């Protein structure tokens, strides 16, 4: 059975030397978008993001798929569709 063998960090640095950083601007844009989204249940502005374990990547996307979790009521929702995936707390 094949196993994954990662590259050592120094090799990665050498391969990326002189290349344009395309990830950082996308990450900052996504983080700003997430900060502006309120929880669909309690309208709290504070959320944390997690990688969507069921669908970690989409074809053609450079960032992993994420879900947001409200820090107040622990509701888990899709930040792009607003679909509530899990409600933990019944009292908000």
N, C-alpha and C positions, 0 to 999 in steps of 0.2 A: 504494500500500500504506500503510495507516495506521501511524503511529508513536506510541510512548508518549511523552507529555510530562508529566513530573512537576511538582508544584507547588513553588514556592519555599518554603523553610523558614519564612519569616515568615508566609506565608499559612496554612500548616499550623498554626502556633502560634495564630494568631487563630481558626481554625476549632475548635480543641480547647480553647480557653480556657473554663474553667468546666465542662468535661465530666469525668465520673468516670473515673479511671484503672482500666481493667479488665484491662490487660495485665500490669502489674507483679505483682499478686498471683498470677496464673496462672504467670508465668515463675518466680517464687520457689518455688511449689509443685512445678513440674516439675523445677527444679534440685535441690530436696531429694530428690525421688523418685529422680532419676538418681544422686545421690551415694550412695544406699543400695544400689544395684544392683551386685553383683559380676559380673565377666566369667564367662560360662557355661563357658568353657574352662579358664582358669587361676585363677579365683576372686579375681583382683586387684580391689581396690575403686576404683582410679584409672582413669577413663575420660574421654574427650572426646566431645562431641556434635556431630553434623553434620546439616545439613538433608538429608533423603532426596531425592536428585535424581530418583529414579524416580517419587516420589509426594510432591511438596513440600507439598501441602495436602489436607485432607479437608473435604468439605462440612460446614458448621456449626462447624468448629474455628476458634478464634481464634489459635492458635499453629501454626507450621509443623510438619509431621511430622519427627521426628528419629530418627537411628540413633546408637548409641553405639559407640565404638571404644576397645578396651582399650589403655592406654598401655604395657603390658608385652608382650603377645603380638600386638597389632594385630588381634585378632578384631573383626569388625564384627557387631553384633547389634541386633535390634529390642528396645527397652527395655520394651515392653508385652506382647509375645508370647514373648520369650526366643528367638525364632528366630535362629539363627546364619546370617548372610548371606555372610560371607567369613572364611576362616581364612588368615592370612598365614604365621605361624610354626608350624612343626611341632614344635619343641622348646620346651617351656615350663619 
